[in-house]
Amino acid sequence: MRIFVTNDDGVLSPGLESLAKVAQRYGEVYIVAPDIERSGVSHAITLTHPLRAQKIRKNMWALTGTPTDCVFIGLNHLLPHRPDLVLSGINRGPNLGADVLYSGTVGGAMEGTMQKLPAVAFSLVSRKTYDFKWSEPIMDKIVRDVVENGMPDGVMLNVNIPTPEISEFKGFKLTRLGNRFYSNEVNVRTDPRGGEYLWIGGSSVTMERTPESDTGAVYEGYASITPVKPDMMANEVMDQLARFNSLSKDI
């Protein structure tokens, strides 16, 4: 088995090292990861400037692009053979609820899904310290299950693992995406030359805590396993919006 590993925290992230260590138990591992941290880039792909890949060691490259770039270029150029599984992470911090729309970690795994491969994104949820080694046996159980039992076509898994700082570990739970809201905060500052610069980064203010949601399960001590897919079609409102078919063609 050949396993492709990427992340959004960068090629030197200890979380990437932990995930690769787990993957090595199940086959030959290939790593293509961003040269620097690319958190929050979602499923972005680079089309406006060239990318460069630097070989770090055997089967490992640093790419000057996003996690999606890493998967696309890895699968279609760098790797000698098509992999059997794509893993992304393990991220330093949660990717819960609507975070999946912003997450580069999820974006990398989603690109694997779009390339018709089974894919899993891993994130570590903590308050202050991030013990990636602690998460390894939990990731191992999920990777082993996917290797042995496969996954439905067109679906990836978004996994969030709580550290003991969050709660005593209670096991695994299949969940849906919960509701997680941030304050709409823009931090305005002034540089030494008097120019204005801006930071986006509001703190989490409200979070759904129902047990069937990923936001609830993680803070109860469970590793949440949420199936997500790239198909964002809102089929349930097609009939309601059918009036658009009747708009006059005259403009």
Backbone as CSV, one residue per row, in Angstrom:
resi,resn,N_x,N_y,N_z,CA_x,CA_y,CA_z,C_x,C_y,C_z
1,MET,0.835,-1.200,0.000,0.000,0.000,0.000,0.866,1.245,0.000
2,ARG,0.428,2.268,-0.772,1.125,3.552,-0.817,0.226,4.625,-0.195
3,ILE,0.779,5.377,0.737,-0.002,6.371,1.482,0.614,7.746,1.284
4,PHE,-0.217,8.698,0.889,0.201,10.084,0.659,-0.153,10.910,1.895
5,VAL,0.792,11.696,2.393,0.571,12.511,3.592,0.869,13.974,3.289
6,THR,-0.019,14.854,3.714,0.189,16.293,3.583,-0.341,16.978,4.838
7,ASN,-0.280,18.312,4.873,-0.845,19.082,5.987,-0.943,20.542,5.581
8,ASP,-1.353,21.407,6.517,-1.314,22.850,6.232,-0.416,23.609,7.201
9,ASP,0.121,22.922,8.211,1.021,23.574,9.169,2.460,23.654,8.669
10,GLY,2.747,23.006,7.562,4.078,23.092,6.980,4.878,21.813,7.124
11,VAL,5.875,21.688,6.277,6.635,20.445,6.165,7.429,20.119,7.427
12,LEU,7.718,21.112,8.254,8.491,20.884,9.476,7.615,20.688,10.711
13,SER,6.313,20.607,10.534,5.398,20.466,11.666,5.574,19.117,12.359
14,PRO,5.633,19.101,13.701,5.691,17.818,14.413,4.427,16.989,14.232
15,GLY,3.311,17.640,13.937,2.084,16.897,13.671,2.181,16.069,12.404
16,LEU,2.830,16.616,11.385,3.058,15.878,10.143,3.918,14.649,10.410
17,GLU,4.929,14.830,11.228,5.819,13.723,11.579,5.055,12.602,12.282
18,SER,4.159,12.974,13.199,3.380,11.958,13.914,2.460,11.186,12.982
19,LEU,1.797,11.898,12.080,0.895,11.220,11.153,1.670,10.308,10.205
20,ALA,2.815,10.776,9.721,3.636,9.944,8.839,4.118,8.691,9.561
21,LYS,4.436,8.840,10.833,4.878,7.692,11.633,3.786,6.631,11.707
22,VAL,2.552,7.069,11.904,1.429,6.133,11.922,1.261,5.478,10.552
23,ALA,1.316,6.289,9.495,1.102,5.777,8.139,2.134,4.726,7.751
24,GLN,3.355,4.867,8.240,4.430,3.935,7.890,4.146,2.508,8.347
25,ARG,3.247,2.340,9.289,2.891,0.992,9.748,2.056,0.239,8.718
26,TYR,1.532,0.959,7.728,0.600,0.344,6.791,1.083,0.351,5.345
27,GLY,2.230,0.935,5.083,2.714,0.921,3.713,3.800,1.941,3.468
28,GLU,4.092,2.147,2.197,5.120,3.105,1.789,4.529,4.516,1.827
29,VAL,5.217,5.421,2.492,4.685,6.762,2.721,5.385,7.778,1.821
30,TYR,4.576,8.636,1.207,5.065,9.766,0.415,4.528,11.040,1.045
31,ILE,5.390,12.019,1.247,5.004,13.277,1.883,5.242,14.431,0.920
32,VAL,4.202,15.206,0.660,4.336,16.491,-0.032,3.560,17.492,0.808
33,ALA,4.265,18.463,1.382,3.641,19.411,2.308,4.112,20.825,1.999
34,PRO,3.347,21.840,2.402,3.750,23.226,2.148,5.077,23.565,2.812
35,ASP,5.842,24.424,2.148,7.148,24.821,2.694,7.006,25.685,3.938
36,ILE,5.882,26.390,4.064,5.600,27.218,5.235,4.162,26.946,5.673
37,GLU,3.779,27.487,6.822,2.410,27.283,7.300,1.408,27.899,6.336
38,ARG,0.362,27.140,6.027,-0.682,27.595,5.103,-2.067,27.425,5.731
39,SER,-2.169,27.665,7.024,-3.454,27.515,7.706,-4.496,28.461,7.118
40,GLY,-5.724,27.982,7.020,-6.831,28.819,6.577,-6.925,29.028,5.086
41,VAL,-6.199,28.242,4.293,-6.247,28.455,2.841,-7.355,27.644,2.176
42,SER,-8.085,26.856,2.954,-9.219,26.089,2.446,-8.777,25.156,1.315
43,HIS,-9.533,25.144,0.220,-9.232,24.266,-0.914,-8.590,25.055,-2.048
44,ALA,-7.842,26.087,-1.690,-7.242,26.959,-2.702,-6.216,26.214,-3.536
45,ILE,-6.206,26.526,-4.829,-5.210,25.989,-5.741,-4.501,27.162,-6.410
46,THR,-3.218,27.044,-6.643,-2.408,28.155,-7.148,-2.378,28.136,-8.669
47,LEU,-2.888,29.207,-9.291,-2.960,29.299,-10.750,-2.265,30.535,-11.307
48,THR,-1.810,31.445,-10.435,-1.310,32.739,-10.908,0.201,32.895,-10.826
49,HIS,0.900,31.916,-10.261,2.363,31.973,-10.242,2.921,30.559,-10.157
50,PRO,4.169,30.376,-10.570,4.742,29.025,-10.580,5.016,28.509,-9.179
51,LEU,5.073,27.198,-9.066,5.366,26.526,-7.804,6.690,25.779,-7.923
52,ARG,7.368,25.655,-6.795,8.636,24.923,-6.774,8.569,23.827,-5.715
53,ALA,9.065,22.657,-6.076,9.122,21.523,-5.156,10.579,21.219,-4.829
54,GLN,10.881,21.180,-3.541,12.236,20.850,-3.085,12.214,19.490,-2.409
55,LYS,13.063,18.591,-2.883,13.126,17.269,-2.266,13.905,17.358,-0.968
56,ILE,13.275,16.939,0.133,13.888,16.991,1.456,14.686,15.717,1.718
57,ARG,14.081,14.609,1.418,14.723,13.298,1.522,13.912,12.337,0.666
58,LYS,14.230,11.061,0.725,13.506,10.090,-0.079,12.006,10.158,0.229
59,ASN,11.221,10.296,-0.824,9.751,10.294,-0.738,9.187,11.476,0.047
60,MET,9.932,12.588,0.146,9.446,13.753,0.886,9.837,15.039,0.170
61,TRP,8.821,15.904,-0.074,9.046,17.171,-0.758,8.374,18.320,0.005
62,ALA,8.974,19.495,-0.098,8.357,20.747,0.358,7.942,21.524,-0.881
63,LEU,6.699,21.983,-0.909,6.165,22.692,-2.069,5.783,24.112,-1.687
64,THR,6.055,25.057,-2.569,5.712,26.459,-2.305,4.250,26.726,-2.656
65,GLY,3.355,25.940,-2.100,1.948,26.080,-2.418,1.061,25.637,-1.276
66,THR,-0.202,25.475,-1.577,-1.221,25.107,-0.601,-1.283,23.588,-0.435
67,PRO,-2.011,23.107,0.571,-2.201,21.655,0.677,-2.851,21.044,-0.563
68,THR,-3.794,21.753,-1.165,-4.405,21.258,-2.397,-3.377,21.157,-3.509
69,ASP,-2.518,22.176,-3.639,-1.419,22.105,-4.605,-0.558,20.876,-4.352
70,CYS,-0.269,20.625,-3.077,0.595,19.496,-2.710,0.009,18.177,-3.188
71,VAL,-1.298,17.996,-2.974,-1.937,16.752,-3.389,-1.986,16.659,-4.909
72,PHE,-2.367,17.735,-5.560,-2.503,17.721,-7.018,-1.160,17.460,-7.693
73,ILE,-0.134,18.195,-7.285,1.185,18.035,-7.901,1.827,16.720,-7.476
74,GLY,1.611,16.332,-6.233,2.144,15.051,-5.789,1.596,13.894,-6.598
75,LEU,0.270,13.853,-6.753,-0.360,12.746,-7.467,-0.060,12.766,-8.958
76,ASN,0.044,13.956,-9.535,0.143,14.066,-10.987,1.547,14.346,-11.507
77,HIS,2.519,14.451,-10.584,3.880,14.728,-11.058,4.976,14.095,-10.200
78,LEU,4.939,14.304,-8.889,6.073,13.918,-8.050,6.120,12.427,-7.731
79,LEU,4.975,11.830,-7.434,4.974,10.428,-7.018,5.162,9.494,-8.210
80,PRO,5.947,8.439,-8.034,6.158,7.495,-9.139,4.945,6.620,-9.411
81,HIS,4.076,6.453,-8.405,2.887,5.620,-8.550,1.721,6.299,-7.834
82,ARG,0.527,5.997,-8.265,-0.666,6.538,-7.626,-0.808,5.926,-6.234
83,PRO,-1.079,6.751,-5.203,-1.249,6.204,-3.854,-2.614,5.545,-3.688
84,ASP,-2.766,4.863,-2.573,-4.029,4.198,-2.255,-4.851,4.964,-1.227
85,LEU,-4.219,5.913,-0.540,-4.871,6.619,0.565,-4.207,7.976,0.755
86,VAL,-5.004,9.000,1.053,-4.496,10.343,1.355,-4.823,10.678,2.805
87,LEU,-3.813,11.109,3.555,-3.982,11.553,4.939,-3.487,12.984,5.061
88,SER,-4.197,13.805,5.837,-3.814,15.209,6.012,-3.794,15.552,7.496
89,GLY,-2.704,16.192,7.942,-2.602,16.574,9.352,-1.302,16.090,9.968
90,ILE,-1.340,15.907,11.263,-2.447,16.245,12.140,-2.341,17.725,12.486
91,ASN,-3.437,18.434,12.356,-3.443,19.879,12.515,-3.277,20.306,13.970
92,ARG,-2.605,21.414,14.146,-2.452,22.017,15.475,-3.664,22.908,15.741
93,GLY,-4.707,22.306,16.297,-5.939,23.034,16.553,-7.122,22.356,15.893
94,PRO,-8.341,22.717,16.307,-9.538,22.039,15.823,-9.929,22.450,14.415
95,ASN,-10.637,21.556,13.750,-11.352,21.872,12.520,-12.757,21.306,12.674
96,LEU,-13.580,22.052,13.399,-14.919,21.628,13.786,-15.967,22.475,13.081
97,GLY,-17.116,21.878,12.798,-18.210,22.640,12.216,-17.797,23.330,10.930
98,ALA,-18.143,24.619,10.827,-17.853,25.384,9.614,-16.366,25.622,9.388
99,ASP,-15.517,25.260,10.354,-14.070,25.340,10.124,-13.669,24.587,8.866
100,VAL,-14.436,23.549,8.501,-14.051,22.748,7.335,-14.036,23.582,6.059
101,LEU,-14.777,24.697,6.046,-14.798,25.558,4.862,-13.539,26.400,4.739
102,TYR,-12.845,26.622,5.842,-11.636,27.442,5.856,-10.356,26.612,5.916
103,SER,-10.443,25.391,6.368,-9.278,24.598,6.741,-8.456,24.110,5.557
104,GLY,-7.157,24.400,5.586,-6.247,23.817,4.612,-6.048,22.334,4.839
105,THR,-6.123,21.912,6.101,-6.009,20.487,6.426,-7.127,19.703,5.748
106,VAL,-8.350,20.188,5.889,-9.490,19.545,5.239,-9.383,19.691,3.723
107,GLY,-8.906,20.851,3.262,-8.754,21.066,1.825,-7.841,20.045,1.175
108,GLY,-6.741,19.715,1.850,-5.824,18.716,1.308,-6.479,17.354,1.182
109,ALA,-7.206,16.945,2.221,-7.909,15.662,2.165,-9.019,15.686,1.121
110,MET,-9.724,16.821,1.031,-10.806,16.925,0.062,-10.290,16.785,-1.366
111,GLU,-9.086,17.312,-1.627,-8.505,17.143,-2.960,-8.240,15.667,-3.235
112,GLY,-7.819,14.934,-2.215,-7.670,13.496,-2.381,-8.977,12.836,-2.767
113,THR,-10.065,13.242,-2.117,-11.389,12.719,-2.450,-11.758,13.056,-3.889
114,MET,-11.477,14.281,-4.313,-11.793,14.685,-5.680,-10.929,13.958,-6.704
115,GLN,-9.780,13.478,-6.252,-8.922,12.659,-7.117,-9.286,11.173,-7.023
116,LYS,-10.473,10.909,-6.426,-11.049,9.564,-6.341,-10.226,8.618,-5.468
117,LEU,-9.728,9.156,-4.358,-8.997,8.359,-3.387,-9.651,8.489,-2.011
118,PRO,-9.612,7.452,-1.182,-10.066,7.614,0.204,-9.157,8.595,0.925
119,ALA,-9.728,9.430,1.780,-8.937,10.480,2.426,-9.465,10.763,3.822
120,VAL,-8.529,11.116,4.715,-8.864,11.439,6.100,-8.072,12.664,6.525
121,ALA,-8.750,13.633,7.155,-8.096,14.804,7.747,-8.122,14.659,9.260
122,PHE,-6.975,14.892,9.902,-6.859,14.787,11.357,-6.532,16.148,11.968
123,SER,-7.177,16.461,13.096,-6.887,17.686,13.843,-6.845,17.370,15.331
124,LEU,-5.959,18.064,16.043,-5.794,17.860,17.482,-6.377,19.056,18.223
125,VAL,-7.296,18.793,19.135,-8.001,19.841,19.872,-7.410,19.935,21.272
126,SER,-6.890,21.112,21.623,-6.296,21.310,22.937,-6.500,22.751,23.368
127,ARG,-6.024,23.078,24.564,-6.114,24.456,25.046,-4.765,25.159,24.979
128,LYS,-3.714,24.501,25.445,-2.395,25.143,25.484,-1.309,24.282,24.854
129,THR,-1.226,23.020,25.258,-0.143,22.165,24.787,-0.667,21.156,23.767
130,TYR,0.168,20.840,22.788,-0.219,19.925,21.721,0.738,18.740,21.703
131,ASP,0.310,17.653,22.334,1.114,16.440,22.396,0.713,15.546,21.228
132,PHE,1.385,15.735,20.096,1.026,14.976,18.904,1.281,13.483,19.087
133,LYS,2.302,13.152,19.848,2.600,11.738,20.092,1.428,11.056,20.790
134,TRP,0.756,11.792,21.675,-0.398,11.234,22.386,-1.505,10.836,21.413
135,SER,-1.612,11.553,20.298,-2.693,11.281,19.344,-2.402,10.093,18.435
136,GLU,-1.171,9.619,18.411,-0.788,8.588,17.443,-1.602,7.299,17.557
137,PRO,-1.816,6.731,18.747,-2.616,5.495,18.797,-4.067,5.694,18.382
138,ILE,-4.581,6.902,18.563,-5.956,7.187,18.134,-6.015,7.270,16.616
139,MET,-5.061,7.980,16.018,-4.995,8.023,14.556,-4.786,6.629,13.986
140,ASP,-3.968,5.836,14.666,-3.666,4.489,14.192,-4.932,3.654,14.048
141,LYS,-5.826,3.735,15.017,-7.060,2.942,14.956,-7.915,3.332,13.752
142,ILE,-7.974,4.629,13.469,-8.788,5.088,12.345,-8.143,4.707,11.023
143,VAL,-6.836,4.907,10.902,-6.140,4.536,9.669,-6.264,3.034,9.428
144,ARG,-6.086,2.248,10.465,-6.210,0.796,10.325,-7.605,0.411,9.812
145,ASP,-8.629,1.033,10.364,-9.993,0.722,9.932,-10.199,1.065,8.465
146,VAL,-9.715,2.239,8.048,-9.875,2.650,6.651,-9.105,1.711,5.724
147,VAL,-7.903,1.331,6.115,-7.099,0.412,5.304,-7.805,-0.938,5.166
148,GLU,-8.369,-1.432,6.250,-8.971,-2.766,6.244,-10.373,-2.792,5.644
149,ASN,-11.137,-1.720,5.838,-12.552,-1.744,5.456,-12.917,-0.787,4.331
150,GLY,-12.001,0.104,3.953,-12.290,1.038,2.876,-13.244,2.144,3.295
151,MET,-13.655,2.950,2.299,-14.557,4.074,2.537,-15.506,4.227,1.365
152,PRO,-16.670,4.839,1.582,-17.570,5.117,0.461,-16.914,6.066,-0.539
153,ASP,-17.234,5.893,-1.811,-16.692,6.779,-2.840,-17.191,8.208,-2.635
154,GLY,-16.323,9.175,-2.918,-16.717,10.575,-2.898,-16.880,11.183,-1.530
155,VAL,-16.391,10.506,-0.493,-16.532,10.991,0.883,-15.180,10.928,1.577
156,MET,-14.860,11.951,2.366,-13.672,11.938,3.212,-14.112,11.968,4.672
157,LEU,-13.182,11.687,5.563,-13.459,11.759,6.993,-12.722,12.938,7.604
158,ASN,-13.441,13.727,8.389,-12.829,14.814,9.150,-12.797,14.396,10.618
159,VAL,-11.596,14.189,11.147,-11.417,13.641,12.489,-10.826,14.700,13.408
160,ASN,-11.454,14.911,14.554,-10.931,15.807,15.585,-10.687,15.004,16.856
161,ILE,-9.476,15.121,17.395,-9.058,14.331,18.548,-8.824,15.252,19.739
162,PRO,-9.534,15.049,20.853,-9.314,15.895,22.032,-8.118,15.410,22.844
163,THR,-7.346,16.347,23.372,-6.253,15.993,24.280,-6.805,15.871,25.702
164,PRO,-6.022,15.327,26.633,-6.475,15.257,28.032,-6.776,16.628,28.634
165,GLU,-6.235,17.715,28.051,-6.590,19.060,28.526,-8.066,19.358,28.295
166,ILE,-8.646,18.732,27.280,-10.059,18.942,26.969,-10.938,18.023,27.805
167,SER,-10.605,16.746,27.806,-11.406,15.759,28.538,-10.673,14.423,28.549
168,GLU,-11.019,13.587,29.495,-10.542,12.205,29.474,-11.055,11.526,28.208
169,PHE,-10.187,10.797,27.513,-10.574,10.171,26.250,-11.598,9.063,26.492
170,LYS,-12.722,9.141,25.766,-13.819,8.197,25.974,-14.063,7.270,24.788
171,GLY,-13.379,7.512,23.671,-13.571,6.634,22.525,-13.842,7.412,21.253
172,PHE,-14.562,6.783,20.340,-14.795,7.328,19.007,-16.288,7.526,18.782
173,LYS,-16.635,8.568,18.033,-18.049,8.818,17.763,-18.210,9.367,16.348
174,LEU,-19.115,8.736,15.589,-19.488,9.247,14.276,-20.412,10.439,14.481
175,THR,-20.087,11.571,13.871,-20.798,12.817,14.161,-21.182,13.549,12.881
176,ARG,-22.017,14.557,13.054,-22.283,15.529,11.990,-21.529,16.810,12.321
177,LEU,-21.438,17.714,11.352,-20.807,19.008,11.606,-21.682,19.824,12.549
178,GLY,-21.106,20.339,13.606,-21.837,21.172,14.549,-21.786,22.639,14.165
179,ASN,-22.451,23.463,14.952,-22.447,24.910,14.739,-21.403,25.549,15.648
180,ARG,-20.527,26.323,15.051,-19.422,26.951,15.781,-19.251,28.350,15.216
181,PHE,-19.442,29.369,16.044,-19.464,30.747,15.572,-18.325,31.552,16.191
182,TYR,-17.730,32.411,15.385,-16.665,33.300,15.840,-17.168,34.740,15.829
183,SER,-16.566,35.563,16.674,-16.893,36.987,16.638,-16.338,37.592,15.353
184,ASN,-17.097,38.524,14.775,-16.669,39.182,13.539,-15.711,40.316,13.881
185,GLU,-14.514,39.936,14.273,-13.559,40.896,14.819,-12.427,41.175,13.836
186,VAL,-12.156,42.451,13.603,-10.986,42.877,12.833,-10.111,43.715,13.756
187,ASN,-8.910,43.261,13.982,-7.971,43.953,14.864,-7.149,44.929,14.028
188,VAL,-7.337,46.221,14.270,-6.676,47.269,13.489,-5.464,47.788,14.251
189,ARG,-4.309,47.799,13.587,-3.078,48.272,14.217,-2.343,49.234,13.288
190,THR,-1.321,49.878,13.844,-0.535,50.854,13.082,0.928,50.435,13.073
191,ASP,1.530,50.418,11.886,2.933,50.029,11.784,3.841,51.216,12.122
192,PRO,5.167,51.022,12.251,6.077,52.110,12.651,6.072,53.313,11.714
193,ARG,5.607,53.130,10.478,5.558,54.246,9.530,4.184,54.895,9.455
194,GLY,3.310,54.519,10.360,1.997,55.147,10.414,0.940,54.510,9.543
195,GLY,1.289,53.435,8.867,0.323,52.751,8.017,-0.544,51.783,8.803
196,GLU,-1.749,51.597,8.336,-2.682,50.693,9.000,-2.489,49.262,8.510
197,TYR,-2.510,48.306,9.453,-2.551,46.900,9.059,-3.580,46.169,9.911
198,LEU,-4.028,45.034,9.415,-5.206,44.371,9.967,-4.931,42.903,10.268
199,TRP,-5.526,42.431,11.361,-5.526,41.009,11.698,-6.966,40.524,11.769
200,ILE,-7.235,39.382,11.132,-8.511,38.689,11.316,-8.275,37.559,12.299
201,GLY,-9.155,37.399,13.272,-8.943,36.319,14.234,-9.794,36.448,15.466
202,GLY,-11.103,36.484,15.271,-11.994,36.563,16.416,-12.004,35.261,17.194
203,SER,-12.240,35.343,18.482,-12.291,34.141,19.311,-13.634,33.437,19.135
204,SER,-13.663,32.139,19.412,-14.905,31.374,19.347,-15.834,31.842,20.463
205,VAL,-17.053,32.207,20.105,-17.958,32.743,21.112,-19.113,31.806,21.445
206,THR,-19.580,31.053,20.475,-20.660,30.102,20.735,-20.377,28.799,19.995
207,MET,-20.837,27.706,20.597,-20.569,26.399,20.015,-21.675,25.431,20.406
208,GLU,-22.178,24.707,19.421,-23.181,23.683,19.692,-22.553,22.561,20.514
209,ARG,-23.288,22.078,21.511,-22.756,21.016,22.372,-23.632,19.764,22.361
210,THR,-24.456,19.587,21.340,-25.261,18.372,21.268,-24.356,17.172,21.007
211,PRO,-24.666,16.007,21.601,-23.743,14.871,21.541,-23.512,14.315,20.151
212,GLU,-24.463,14.529,19.222,-24.284,13.977,17.877,-23.447,14.884,16.971
213,SER,-23.089,16.072,17.446,-22.289,17.014,16.659,-20.808,16.835,16.970
214,ASP,-19.951,17.208,16.012,-18.513,17.121,16.280,-18.107,18.098,17.377
215,THR,-18.730,19.276,17.391,-18.413,20.276,18.413,-18.784,19.804,19.812
216,GLY,-19.834,19.012,19.906,-20.229,18.479,21.203,-19.420,17.268,21.611
217,ALA,-19.219,16.341,20.674,-18.550,15.080,20.990,-17.116,15.286,21.459
218,VAL,-16.387,16.175,20.788,-14.976,16.389,21.131,-14.829,16.888,22.559
219,TYR,-15.684,17.821,22.951,-15.553,18.386,24.296,-16.147,17.479,25.376
220,GLU,-16.739,16.361,24.938,-17.137,15.310,25.874,-16.080,14.212,25.951
221,GLY,-14.996,14.350,25.180,-13.898,13.398,25.261,-13.815,12.387,24.138
222,TYR,-14.640,12.549,23.099,-14.634,11.596,21.990,-13.833,12.133,20.804
223,ALA,-13.176,11.227,20.097,-12.629,11.572,18.789,-13.798,11.583,17.814
224,SER,-14.096,12.750,17.254,-15.232,12.862,16.337,-14.793,12.459,14.933
225,ILE,-15.628,11.670,14.277,-15.376,11.219,12.910,-16.562,11.671,12.072
226,THR,-16.333,12.657,11.206,-17.422,13.274,10.453,-17.223,13.064,8.961
227,PRO,-18.131,12.349,8.292,-18.021,12.199,6.840,-18.465,13.481,6.137
228,VAL,-17.635,13.989,5.249,-17.973,15.184,4.470,-17.630,14.915,3.009
229,LYS,-18.220,15.714,2.114,-18.012,15.487,0.686,-17.952,16.815,-0.051
230,PRO,-17.346,16.816,-1.244,-17.215,18.069,-1.992,-18.512,18.548,-2.628
231,ASP,-19.507,17.689,-2.770,-20.775,18.077,-3.380,-21.524,19.023,-2.444
232,MET,-21.585,20.314,-2.807,-22.235,21.318,-1.962,-23.622,21.697,-2.483
233,MET,-24.161,20.891,-3.376,-25.450,21.177,-3.986,-26.571,21.166,-2.958
234,ALA,-27.422,22.219,-2.977,-28.565,22.320,-2.057,-29.821,21.803,-2.760
235,ASN,-29.917,20.495,-2.917,-31.029,19.899,-3.658,-32.381,20.195,-3.023
236,GLU,-32.403,20.397,-1.715,-33.680,20.548,-1.015,-34.411,21.844,-1.364
237,VAL,-33.746,22.804,-2.007,-34.415,24.068,-2.348,-34.622,24.222,-3.854
238,MET,-34.351,23.205,-4.631,-34.504,23.317,-6.087,-35.941,23.654,-6.474
239,ASP,-36.916,22.982,-5.883,-38.315,23.268,-6.213,-38.698,24.674,-5.777
240,GLN,-38.233,25.089,-4.623,-38.562,26.415,-4.099,-38.026,27.521,-5.005
241,LEU,-36.897,27.267,-5.650,-36.264,28.283,-6.495,-36.529,28.066,-7.983
242,ALA,-37.472,27.191,-8.299,-37.756,26.886,-9.706,-38.235,28.106,-10.478
243,ARG,-38.664,29.157,-9.765,-39.137,30.377,-10.435,-38.070,30.983,-11.340
244,PHE,-36.811,30.729,-11.040,-35.754,31.309,-11.869,-35.793,30.769,-13.295
245,ASN,-36.394,29.601,-13.490,-36.536,29.071,-14.849,-37.505,29.889,-15.680
246,SER,-38.347,30.701,-15.001,-39.388,31.459,-15.702,-39.025,32.921,-15.900
247,LEU,-37.843,33.331,-15.506,-37.444,34.722,-15.725,-37.402,35.032,-17.214
248,SER,-37.838,36.229,-17.557,-37.859,36.628,-18.962,-36.450,36.688,-19.530
249,LYS,-36.304,36.229,-20.769,-34.999,36.283,-21.430,-34.666,37.687,-21.924
250,ASP,-35.647,38.595,-21.898,-35.423,39.965,-22.371,-34.589,40.736,-21.359
251,ILE,-33.492,41.342,-21.807,-32.626,42.116,-20.917,-32.365,43.496,-21.497
